[in-house]
Amino acid sequence: MSKERELPSRRRQAVTLAYQGGDRAPTVLAKGYGELAERIVSQAQAQGIFVHDAPELVSLLMQVDLDARIPPTLYQVIAELLAWVHDIDSQQE
């Protein structure tokens, strides 16, 4: 009889970005792993803030210091994500 090997579960990660029109780039407002990540997501959802689940992007953003702007290499993907969120918000109004 063969047993399926369970893959280890990855610890959840979460990053909060802040962006205001006129800012040069979004900044990392909060980030965390595990229970802290769960609290970040829970608080965002409770405030009606859109939560996007993109593990690869979150892993890259976890490398950015708190209160630091995202690096130029991520501008395009974050701009597309912000435009997508804006479209969702516009459709819900």
N, C-alpha and C positions, 0 to 999 in steps of 0.2 A: 504494500500500500504506500503510495507516495503522498507526502504532505506538501501542500503549497506553502511556499516560503512567504511570510508577510514582509512587505516592504516597510522600512521604518517611516513613520509619518514625519513630515517636515514640520518644524515648529513654525507657527504662523508669524508672519511679519506684516507690519503696517506702517505706512508713511502718510503724513498729512502735508499737503502742499497749500501754500497761500499765494494768491496772485491778485493784484489790483491793476486795473488798466493804468498804464503809465509806468509800472514797474518794468525794469529791464528784463526780468525773468522771474518765474515762480521761485519761492524759497521753501525750504524744508522747515515746517513749523513743528512737527512732532514725528517721532518714529519709535518703534519698539518691537520686541519679540514676545511670543507666548501670551501670557495673561495681559501684559500691557498692550499688545497688539489687539487682543480681543476687546479691551476697554476702549481703545482708540476707535475701532470700527463701531462698537456699540454706541458710543457718544455721537459719532458722525451720523449714524442712522437715526438716533433719537432727535437730532437737530435738523433732520431732513436733508442732510448733505449726501450727495451722490457718492457711493462707494464702488470703485471699479477694481475687479480682481484680476491682476496681471502679475503673477509671481516673478517673471523675469524682469519686468520693469521695476517692481518693488525692490528686488535684490540690487539693482543698479542704484536706485535712490537711497537705499540703506547706507551706501558708501559716502553719501553727501553729509557734511556736518550740519548740525542743527543751526538754523538761522542763516544758512548759506544758500546762495542761488544755485539752481540746478546748472550743471555744466552745459556748454553749448552743444555737445554731442547729443543731448537729450531734448533740445529745443523742438525739433520737428515732431517727435512722437508725443511730447507733452502738448504741443500746440494742436495736434490732431485730436488728442483726448479732450482738451478743453473745448474745442469746436463741437465735438460730438456731444459733450455734456450740455453745452449751450443749446444745441438743437433739441435735445431731450427736454430741457427746461422750457423752451419756447413752445413745444408741442403740448405740454401739460397746462399751459396758461389758458 
